[in-house]
């Protein structure tokens, strides 16, 4: 039932924000990978970014866990310097094998509301803040509101090469305890042609006190299929016992 509500909220946002706006050439997508783009959706424009699907896999000596999600994010340019954001996970599937037993779960994840604020810097930079409402179903919800704040910036190394950095903080309550974590990520992207671009990245999410500190390295590719449509794919490899072994994703960005 909850995932139906998420789809309805996204559909309502699309309907209310569908006034004509400037097309994005190229599309300034937050997909793929862990880092957000420091660029904003232009004023009056709407952009929809879909993960179809995202697959996360972990394996140990006695168990194997796989989680598959369909994600959606709507971004709307409220002003030239402010972007409004709504994200949801309408569908999530989890399969855990432990010895001879298998456990399957399905449901929906939480809704996330936020904004992106452009900073007055010589290179593209933005502040991104969000709150995640516990509207999902177990085990795909945090049960309590969760918060995140990130700073992301680009540095042009050449006409076709960009370095991107992200610094973030998050607080995710879980029952009586809270997990405070940082986010440190670096990426290097290169434009191969008017349609194709590739990137490599590394992302670390250390707990500020006791807790997990997963580290990932990965790569991805994006293809501008049309002026307003981008397809993407990414593959991340987890390093250390706190990270998932693999995260793979396919995605679509559509703007108008």
CORZI-V221863 format. One record per pair of residues at least 24 apart in sequence whose C-alpha atoms are under 10 Angstrom apart, sorted by the first residue. I is the first residue (numbers start at 1). GAP is how many residues later the second one is. Records with the same first field share a line. If there is no record, write none. Layout:
I = GAP, GAP
//
This chain:
1 = 89, 106, 107, 135, 136
2 = 88, 89, 105, 106, 107, 108, 133, 134, 135
3 = 85, 86, 87, 88, 89, 104, 105, 106, 107, 108, 132, 133, 134
4 = 86, 87, 104
5 = 85, 103, 106, 130, 131
6 = 66, 81, 82, 83, 84, 85, 102, 103, 104, 105, 129, 130
7 = 65, 81, 82, 83, 84
8 = 82
9 = 77, 78, 79, 102
10 = 38, 62, 63, 64, 76, 77, 78, 80
11 = 63
13 = 33, 61, 62, 63, 73
14 = 32, 33, 34, 60, 61, 62
17 = 27, 28, 29, 30, 57, 58, 59, 60, 61
18 = 26, 27, 28, 29, 58, 238
19 = 25, 26, 27, 237
20 = 24, 25, 26, 236
21 = 24, 25, 55, 56, 234, 235
22 = 24, 55, 233, 234
23 = 24, 204, 205, 232, 233
24 = 203, 204, 205, 230, 231, 232
25 = 169, 199, 201, 202, 203, 204, 230
26 = 168, 169, 198, 200, 201, 202, 203, 204
27 = 197, 199, 200, 201, 202, 203, 226, 227, 228
28 = 202, 225, 227
29 = 46, 193, 201, 203, 223, 224, 225, 226
30 = 43, 45, 223
31 = 189, 190, 191, 199, 200, 201, 202, 203, 218, 219, 220, 221, 222
32 = 167, 187, 188, 189, 190, 199, 200, 201, 202, 203, 217, 218, 219, 220, 221
33 = 154, 166, 167, 168, 169, 170, 184, 185, 186, 187, 188, 199, 200, 201, 202, 203, 214, 215, 216
34 = 132, 149, 150, 151, 152, 153, 167, 168, 169, 170, 182, 183, 184, 200, 202
35 = 115, 117, 118, 129, 130, 131, 132, 148, 149, 150, 151, 152, 166, 167, 168
36 = 80, 90, 92, 114, 115, 116, 117, 128, 129, 130
37 = 79, 87, 88, 89, 91, 115, 116, 117, 127, 128, 129
38 = 78, 79, 80, 81, 85, 86, 87, 88, 89, 90, 113, 114, 115, 116, 126, 127, 128
39 = 42, 44, 77, 78, 79, 80, 85, 86, 87, 113, 114, 115
40 = 35, 36, 37, 38, 39, 40, 41, 42, 43, 44, 76, 77, 78, 84, 85, 86
41 = 34, 35, 36, 37, 38, 39, 40, 41, 42, 43, 75, 214
42 = 33, 34, 35, 36, 37, 38, 39, 40, 41
43 = 33, 34, 35, 36, 37, 38, 39, 40
44 = 32, 33, 34, 35, 36, 39, 212
45 = 30, 31, 32, 33, 34, 38, 210, 211
46 = 28, 29, 30, 31, 32, 37, 38, 208, 209, 210
47 = 26, 27, 28, 29, 30, 38, 181, 182, 206, 207, 208, 209
48 = 24, 25, 26, 27, 28, 37, 38, 39, 181, 204, 205, 206, 207, 208
49 = 24, 25, 26, 38, 180, 181, 182, 202, 203, 204, 205, 206
50 = 24, 37, 38, 39, 181, 200, 201, 202, 203, 204
51 = 38, 181, 182, 198, 199, 200, 201, 202
52 = 181, 197, 198, 199, 200
53 = 38, 39, 195, 196, 197, 198, 199
54 = 38, 179, 180, 181, 193, 194, 195, 196, 197
55 = 37, 38, 39, 180, 191, 192, 193, 194, 195
56 = 38, 180, 188, 189, 190, 191, 192, 193
57 = 37, 38, 39, 181, 186, 187, 188, 189, 190, 191
58 = 38, 180, 183, 184, 185, 186, 187, 188, 189
59 = 37, 38, 182, 185, 186, 187
60 = 38, 181, 185
61 = 37, 38
62 = 35, 36, 37, 38
63 = 33, 34, 35, 36, 37, 38, 39
64 = 31, 32, 33, 34, 35, 38
65 = 29, 30, 31, 32, 33, 37, 38, 39, 179, 180
66 = 27, 28, 29, 30, 31, 38, 178, 180, 181
67 = 25, 26, 27, 28, 29, 37, 38, 39, 180
68 = 24, 25, 26, 27, 38, 179, 180, 181
69 = 24, 25, 37, 38, 39, 40, 71, 180
70 = 38, 39, 179, 180, 181
71 = 37, 38, 180
72 = 39, 179, 180, 181
73 = 38, 39, 40, 180
74 = 39, 179, 180, 181
75 = 39, 40, 41, 180
76 = 39, 40, 179
77 = 38, 39
78 = 37
79 = 38
80 = 37, 38
81 = 35, 36, 37, 38, 39, 45
82 = 33, 34, 35, 36, 37, 44, 45
83 = 31, 32, 33, 34, 35, 45
84 = 29, 30, 31, 32, 33, 44, 46
85 = 27, 28, 29, 30, 31, 43, 44, 45
86 = 25, 26, 27, 28, 29, 44, 45, 46
87 = 24, 25, 26, 27, 43, 45
88 = 24, 25, 44, 47, 48
89 = 47, 51
90 = 46
91 = 45, 49
92 = 44, 45, 47, 48
93 = 46, 47
94 = 45, 46
105 = 32, 33, 34, 35
106 = 31, 32, 33, 34
107 = 29, 30, 31, 32, 33, 34
108 = 27, 28, 29, 30, 31, 32, 33
109 = 24, 25, 26, 27, 28, 29, 30, 31, 32, 33
110 = 24, 25, 26, 27, 28, 30, 31, 32, 33, 34, 35, 36
111 = 24, 25, 30, 34
112 = 33, 34, 35
113 = 34
114 = 33, 34, 35
116 = 33, 34, 35
117 = 34
118 = 34
119 = 32, 33, 34
121 = 32
122 = 32, 33
123 = 30, 31, 32, 33
124 = 28, 29, 30, 31, 32, 40
125 = 26, 27, 28, 29, 30, 39, 40, 41
126 = 24, 25, 26, 27, 28, 40
127 = 24, 25, 26, 39, 40, 41
128 = 24, 40
129 = 39, 40, 41
130 = 40
131 = 39, 40, 41
132 = 40
141 = 33
142 = 30, 31, 32, 33
143 = 29, 30, 31, 32
144 = 28, 29, 30, 31, 34
145 = 26, 27, 28, 29
146 = 24, 25, 26, 27, 28, 32, 33
147 = 24, 25, 26, 33
148 = 24, 32, 33, 34, 35
149 = 33, 34
150 = 32, 33, 34
151 = 32
152 = 33, 34
153 = 33
154 = 33, 34
155 = 33
156 = 32, 33
157 = 31, 32, 33
158 = 32
159 = 31, 32
160 = 29, 30, 31, 32, 33, 37
161 = 27, 28, 29, 30, 31, 36, 37, 38
162 = 25, 26, 27, 28, 29, 37
163 = 24, 25, 26, 27, 36, 37, 38
164 = 24, 25, 37
165 = 36, 37, 38
166 = 37
167 = 37
168 = 37
169 = 36, 37, 38, 39
170 = 35, 37, 38
171 = 36
179 = 28, 29, 30, 31, 32, 33
180 = 25, 26, 27, 28, 29, 30, 31
181 = 24, 25, 26, 27, 28, 29, 30, 31, 32
182 = 24, 25, 26, 31
183 = 24, 30, 31, 32
184 = 31
185 = 30, 31, 32
186 = 31
187 = 30, 31, 32
188 = 31
189 = 30, 31, 32
190 = 31
191 = 30, 31
193 = 30, 31
194 = 29, 30
195 = 27, 28, 29, 30, 31, 32, 35
196 = 25, 26, 27, 28, 29, 34, 35, 36
197 = 24, 25, 26, 27, 35
198 = 24, 25, 34, 35, 36
199 = 35
200 = 34, 35, 36
201 = 35
202 = 34, 35, 36
203 = 33, 35
204 = 34, 35, 39
205 = 37, 38
206 = 36
211 = 31
212 = 28, 29, 30, 31
213 = 26, 27, 28, 29, 30
214 = 24, 25, 26, 27, 28, 29, 30
215 = 24, 25, 26, 27, 28, 29
216 = 24, 27, 28, 29, 30, 31
217 = 29
218 = 28, 29, 30
220 = 28, 29, 30
221 = 29
222 = 28, 29, 30
223 = 29
224 = 28, 29
225 = 27
226 = 28
227 = 27, 28, 29
228 = 25, 26, 27, 28
229 = 24, 25, 26, 27
230 = 24, 25
//
